[in-house]
């Protein structure tokens, strides 16, 4: 009788273990929400203007809120930086710039004359990775950008700023870095940044001419101020998803796409969902999937998840919005993307 009981108990234990194995074999449970739920949440945000989900080479779902559409153009704020990163790669591919190891002194001395030796030796890669060492963190002190924009000369204002760190060592989000990069592009190519972009990036992608803010010397703002439509943003995301190819045409090298979108420096957690930084693109992980994104103030995003073949694009109204509101909608939009939409495809 004891033997029978023992065998019965053993059978029960083995059955439980088998059921457990089956549960584990089925993989992680699917989210309890749907894409429609995610879009419903998006529609509750008063300032969200568009949400596009693109996967496996076509748009899965798109919606435009609070009268807007795919052709509505917006100032993309710091998404401009990711455009600049793309242009730098094209300039290197075409030989206008030898490599990201060149120094900014090589290009800016003819523009401004004397540059102190430490700043002159800042490399292009240091500008691109926000590790220039130049004083100022614009995510901590948002008044710096206003002071910079109001200066008589935006380039010399940056170059006259003190150094906080040696180049290449510490991440500090500084709008001066991409603007210096725009000036370098202008000097290297003999064209304005906008002219270069139109010829070598916008025309191949079928992006129409839009407004782009300049500084007081006529140099196109490398930090912010480019105007794009949601459709344009998606095209830039497609270019990165396809490793530099758009509609079968090579626009920028795969090597450069990989450089811009992979780890260069830790951000030390200064922004949620973005523990790492590449070349003017932010980088993070959702589950087992790496993503990178162009990131604009108030909630302008191009999020690319390469191994899911997925792109999410959003725009938000930010002009004449209180800073606290802009920050809140930035967070809620990115939280929706990272924690609600990406998990649907994992």
TIMAR-962281 format. One record per residue (C-alpha): z, y, x; residue in three letters. Coordinates in steps of 0.2 Angstrom, whole numbers, padded with zeros to 4 digits, always signed. Layout:
residues N
ZYXALA ...
***
This chain:
residues 346
+0000+0000+0000UNK +0004+0012+0014UNK -0012+0008+0022UNK -0021+0012+0006UNK -0012+0029+0005UNK -0016+0033+0023UNK -0034+0029+0020UNK -0034+0040+0004UNK -0026+0055+0013UNK -0039+0052+0028UNK -0053+0053+0015UNK -0047+0069+0007UNK -0045+0077+0024UNK -0062+0072+0029UNK -0069+0079+0013UNK -0061+0096+0015UNK -0068+0096+0033UNK -0085+0092+0027UNK -0085+0106+0014UNK -0079+0118+0027UNK -0093+0113+0038UNK -0106+0116+0024UNK -0098+0133+0021UNK -0100+0138+0039UNK -0117+0131+0040UNK -0123+0143+0026UNK -0119+0158+0037UNK -0111+0174+0033UNK -0110+0179+0014UNK -0122+0191+0008UNK -0116+0208+0002UNK -0111+0210-0016UNK -0121+0225-0018UNK -0140+0228-0019UNK -0152+0240-0013UNK -0153+0248-0030UNK -0134+0251-0029UNK -0136+0259-0012UNK -0149+0271-0020UNK -0138+0274-0034UNK -0124+0280-0022UNK -0137+0291-0013UNK -0141+0299-0029UNK -0123+0305-0032UNK -0124+0316-0016UNK -0128+0334-0021UNK -0137+0338-0006UNK -0146+0322-0001UNK -0165+0325-0003UNK -0173+0309+0002UNK -0170+0291+0006UNK -0183+0279+0013UNK -0181+0261+0017UNK -0196+0254+0027UNK -0196+0235+0032UNK -0209+0223+0038UNK -0223+0236+0039UNK -0221+0243+0022UNK -0210+0255+0012UNK -0197+0244+0002UNK -0190+0258-0008UNK -0191+0277-0007UNK -0183+0291-0018UNK -0183+0310-0018UNK -0169+0319-0026UNK -0165+0336-0032UNK -0184+0341-0033UNK -0192+0336-0017UNK -0206+0323-0012UNK -0213+0315+0004UNK -0222+0331+0008UNK -0207+0343+0007UNK -0204+0350+0025UNK -0187+0353+0032UNK -0180+0360+0048UNK -0174+0344+0056UNK -0161+0352+0067UNK -0157+0340+0081UNK -0170+0327+0077UNK -0180+0339+0087UNK -0172+0332+0103UNK -0179+0315+0099UNK -0196+0323+0098UNK -0193+0331+0115UNK -0189+0314+0122UNK -0205+0307+0116UNK -0215+0321+0123UNK -0207+0319+0140UNK -0212+0301+0140UNK -0230+0306+0136UNK -0230+0319+0150UNK -0224+0306+0162UNK -0237+0294+0156UNK -0251+0307+0159UNK -0245+0312+0176UNK -0239+0330+0171UNK -0221+0325+0176UNK -0220+0312+0190UNK -0204+0303+0184UNK -0187+0307+0176UNK -0180+0307+0193UNK -0187+0324+0197UNK -0176+0339+0197UNK -0176+0353+0185UNK -0177+0365+0200UNK -0194+0358+0203UNK -0201+0366+0187UNK -0189+0380+0183UNK -0189+0390+0199UNK -0206+0398+0195UNK -0200+0403+0178UNK -0183+0410+0183UNK -0183+0412+0201UNK -0167+0408+0210UNK -0156+0393+0203UNK -0140+0388+0212UNK -0142+0372+0222UNK -0131+0361+0211UNK -0141+0365+0195UNK -0157+0365+0204UNK -0154+0347+0208UNK -0150+0341+0190UNK -0162+0327+0187UNK -0173+0326+0171UNK -0164+0310+0167UNK -0147+0320+0167UNK -0154+0332+0154UNK -0161+0318+0143UNK -0145+0308+0143UNK -0133+0324+0140UNK -0125+0321+0157UNK -0131+0337+0166UNK -0113+0342+0169UNK -0117+0360+0163UNK -0101+0367+0154UNK -0100+0365+0135UNK -0099+0352+0122UNK -0107+0358+0106UNK -0100+0345+0095UNK -0083+0352+0099UNK -0087+0370+0100UNK -0100+0374+0087UNK -0100+0392+0090UNK -0108+0389+0107UNK -0125+0387+0099UNK -0124+0403+0090UNK -0119+0412+0106UNK -0134+0404+0115UNK -0146+0409+0101UNK -0140+0427+0101UNK -0141+0429+0120UNK -0155+0440+0127UNK -0163+0425+0137UNK -0159+0407+0131UNK -0164+0399+0148UNK -0154+0411+0159UNK -0139+0409+0148UNK -0139+0391+0150UNK -0142+0392+0169UNK -0128+0405+0171UNK -0115+0393+0163UNK -0103+0385+0174UNK -0103+0366+0179UNK -0089+0355+0171UNK -0094+0339+0180UNK -0106+0332+0193UNK -0123+0328+0185UNK -0125+0310+0179UNK -0107+0306+0176UNK -0100+0312+0159UNK -0108+0313+0142UNK -0106+0331+0134UNK -0118+0336+0120UNK -0126+0352+0125UNK -0140+0360+0116UNK -0145+0369+0132UNK -0151+0352+0140UNK -0165+0349+0128UNK -0170+0367+0128UNK -0172+0367+0147UNK -0182+0351+0145UNK -0194+0360+0133UNK -0196+0374+0147UNK -0199+0360+0159UNK -0213+0353+0148UNK -0221+0370+0146UNK -0221+0373+0165UNK -0227+0355+0169UNK -0241+0354+0157UNK -0247+0372+0156UNK -0246+0372+0137UNK -0232+0377+0125UNK -0222+0362+0120UNK -0229+0364+0102UNK -0247+0364+0109UNK -0243+0348+0119UNK -0235+0340+0104UNK -0250+0344+0093UNK -0262+0337+0105UNK -0253+0321+0111UNK -0241+0316+0097UNK -0244+0325+0081UNK -0263+0322+0080UNK -0262+0304+0084UNK -0248+0301+0071UNK -0257+0312+0058UNK -0243+0325+0057UNK -0249+0342+0051UNK -0244+0358+0059UNK -0227+0364+0054UNK -0215+0378+0059UNK -0206+0376+0076UNK -0193+0389+0081UNK -0195+0398+0098UNK -0182+0407+0109UNK -0184+0425+0113UNK -0196+0421+0128UNK -0207+0411+0117UNK -0202+0394+0123UNK -0201+0382+0109UNK -0183+0377+0105UNK -0180+0359+0112UNK -0163+0357+0103UNK -0167+0361+0085UNK -0179+0370+0074UNK -0194+0358+0071UNK -0200+0356+0053UNK -0205+0339+0048UNK -0208+0330+0031UNK -0200+0313+0027UNK -0217+0305+0030UNK -0218+0313+0047UNK -0201+0306+0051UNK -0206+0289+0046UNK -0221+0290+0057UNK -0210+0294+0072UNK -0199+0279+0067UNK -0214+0268+0066UNK -0220+0273+0083UNK -0203+0268+0091UNK -0203+0252+0081UNK -0220+0247+0087UNK -0215+0251+0105UNK -0226+0267+0107UNK -0241+0261+0097UNK -0246+0269+0080UNK -0260+0262+0070UNK -0266+0252+0084UNK -0267+0267+0096UNK -0255+0268+0111UNK -0247+0285+0110UNK -0233+0283+0123UNK -0229+0269+0135UNK -0218+0254+0129UNK -0208+0257+0145UNK -0203+0274+0140UNK -0199+0269+0122UNK -0187+0256+0130UNK -0179+0269+0141UNK -0176+0281+0127UNK -0168+0269+0115UNK -0157+0259+0127UNK -0139+0263+0134UNK -0138+0276+0147UNK -0120+0283+0144UNK -0105+0280+0133UNK -0102+0294+0121UNK -0083+0291+0121UNK -0083+0290+0102UNK -0087+0308+0099UNK -0098+0303+0084UNK -0095+0289+0072UNK -0107+0275+0072UNK -0114+0281+0089UNK -0104+0274+0104UNK -0119+0275+0116UNK -0133+0287+0120UNK -0151+0284+0127UNK -0163+0298+0131UNK -0160+0310+0116UNK -0157+0295+0104UNK -0140+0289+0098UNK -0137+0270+0099UNK -0125+0259+0090UNK -0123+0241+0083UNK -0121+0234+0065UNK -0116+0216+0065UNK -0126+0208+0078UNK -0140+0221+0077UNK -0143+0236+0089UNK -0150+0251+0081UNK -0154+0269+0088UNK -0157+0285+0078UNK -0163+0303+0078UNK -0148+0313+0072UNK -0149+0330+0064UNK -0135+0341+0058UNK -0131+0339+0040UNK -0139+0322+0038UNK -0156+0321+0044UNK -0159+0304+0051UNK -0172+0292+0058UNK -0163+0275+0060UNK -0173+0261+0069UNK -0166+0243+0069UNK -0179+0234+0080UNK -0174+0216+0077UNK -0174+0218+0058UNK -0191+0227+0058UNK -0182+0241+0048UNK -0182+0260+0047UNK -0171+0271+0036UNK -0175+0289+0034UNK -0165+0303+0026UNK -0165+0322+0024UNK -0151+0333+0017UNK -0150+0351+0013UNK -0140+0360+0026UNK -0144+0378+0026UNK -0132+0389+0017UNK -0120+0374+0016UNK -0102+0376+0022UNK -0100+0367+0039UNK -0086+0355+0032UNK -0098+0350+0018UNK -0113+0348+0030UNK -0101+0337+0041UNK -0096+0327+0026UNK -0113+0323+0020UNK -0118+0319+0038UNK -0105+0306+0038UNK -0108+0299+0020UNK -0126+0297+0023UNK -0125+0288+0039UNK -0111+0277+0032UNK -0122+0272+0018UNK -0136+0268+0030UNK -0125+0258+0042UNK -0113+0250+0030UNK -0123+0247+0015UNK -0142+0246+0018UNK -0143+0238+0035UNK -0131+0223+0030UNK -0143+0219+0016UNK -0156+0213+0029UNK -0144+0204+0041UNK 
***
